[in-house]
Structure formats: structure tokens, C-alpha cells
Amino acid sequence: MNAIISVCNLKGGAGKSTIAVNLACALREKHAIDCRLVDADRQKTAMAWAAKGHLPVPVVTATLLEARPEDRYPGMMWITQIKALAEECETLVIDLPPGLEYVLAAVTAVSDVIVVPVNPSGADFHATSRFIELIQKSRDARGTDKPDCLIVPNRVDRRTTYERNLSDYGQFGEPIAHPIHMRIAFSKGFDTGHWIGGVGKDATALDEISRLADLVTGKHTEAADTAEQQDLITPLG
């Protein structure tokens, strides 16, 4: 699979780094893809995650800084850097920062797939609507239907979530992945420096990330269907 996969949203706190790290590792471990993870966020969460040396993928830095409205070619140097990194492996997964409005054109220009984690809250839905609108406008301006976009219902927890179901996520007009639930194992992964496949016994969490990797690679072509909508209000396993 030769692709550049960007994990991003305008809103902070969506769980981008958790998705990016675990997706990259699942692509390597479950699909034997020569994958590299790029930490493009100034907070360097992915780099901190990898510092203990337990992740099965290399992590490199290519920070994307928010541009100013008056910048003529925002993000061009970053695009060059990303394309050079992409030549060194089969697939890049990029952990992007929030607030990308003025450099979104750079992200859409370089990405084959944009994975958008969305927490089930009104604030997250509001920010994501704006983000998807910008992606769609970028496609129109370029006269293409690329990049592909995949909405990932993330950090889903019955105890703290409104009773949203997959039809709510359908408002974005993009394919919807199976939900990723809020699980202690994901936090433990960062704390110990492991991806979800190396944390321990949470097979359900590993299955959720594996299904996302399958969907991204095209090994599994169906997004979450009606029969699985109740997954969104299932308590922690």
C-alpha cells in the first residue's frame, strides 16, 4: 500500500495522536506494510510515545506550523519534506496538529486519505463540520474527489456520551469507520510506550484498531452498518 494517511481535525483533544500511533503500528504488524509515523505537531505526543523504544514503526518529526492568511504558499516546504519521507517507505501516517485552516491546502495536496477522529460531543461535531467543509472546498478547487476522507467516531463511552448513533456522524457526508471506544488500554499504551497490540489483554481495543487498519487498506470495504450502531453506546469492555 503506497499512501500518505493524515490524521487530523481542526479541534484539539480529538484523540489524533492515539489514532495515528495505533493505526501506523497496526498497518505494520497486521498488514506487514513498511510504515513510518510522522509527528507533525509541535506538542510532539507521538515522539514522546515512541521515546521508550517499544513501537514497531519508526517515528520522525516534520512539524507543520499554522500559516498566516497572507502567506502566498503556506506549507510548501512541509510538502517537500513529506514527499521526501514518503519515498523512503510504503506508507506514511501523519499525526497533524489542530487548527490547520490556513495550511489545509498543503495537507489535502499531499494526502491520499484523511482520517478524522470525532468525539461524540456537540463541540466536536461543530468543529468537524467546518473541517469537512474546508476539505470539500479544497477538492472542488482542485477539480478532484481526492483525498479520501474517513470519519472515525472516537472516545465513545456510554456513561459520558449523549445517545448519538452512526446516523449523526452521517451529517458530514463522508464514509464512517467503526467506532473506537474510550478504553483504559489506550491511555496505558502511551504511559508504557506500547501500541494497543503490545499493551496486554484488551483484545476488543485491538480489534477496533485492526478494523480501522483494514478499512484504510481496503481489506475491509464496509464502514459501520446499522447493525453495529449500538456499538456507540456500549459500555467499556
C-alpha positions, 0 to 999 in steps of 0.5 A: 500500500503506497499512501500518505494517511493524515490524521487530523481535525481542526479541534484539539483533544480529538484523540489524533495522536492515539489514532495515528500511533495505533493505526501506523503500528497496526498497518505494520504488524497486521498488514506487514506494510513498511510504515513510518509515523510522522509527528507533525505537531509541535506538542510532539505526543507521538515522539514522546510515545515512541521515546521508550523504544517499544513501537514497531514503526519508526517515528520522525518529526516534520512539524507543520506550523499554522500559516498566516492568511497572507502567506502566498504558499503556506506549507510548501516546504512541509510538502517537500519534506513529506514527499521526501519521507514518503519515498523512503517507505510504503506508507506514511501516517501523519499525526497533524496538529489542530487548527490547520485552516490556513495550511489545509491546502498543503495537507489535502495536496499531499494526502491520499486519505484523511482520517478524522477522529470525532468525539461524540460531543456537540463541540466536536461535531461543530468543529468537524463540520467546518473541517469537512467543509474546508476539505470539500472546498479544497477538492472542488478547487482542485477539480478532484474527489481526492483525498479520501476522507474517513470519519472515525467516531472516537472516545465513545463511552456510554456513561459520558456520551449523549445517545448519538448513533452512526446516523449523526456522524452521517451529517458530514457526508463522508464514509464512517469507520467503526467506532473506537471506544474510550478504553483504559488500554489506550491511555496505558499504551502511551504511559508504557510506550506500547501500541494497543497490540503490545499493551496486554489483554484488551483484545476488543481495543485491538480489534477496533484498531485492526478494523480501522487498519483494514478499512484504510487498506481496503481489506475491509470495504464496509464502514459501520452498518446499522447493525453495529450502531449500538456499538456507540453506546456500549459500555467499556469492555 
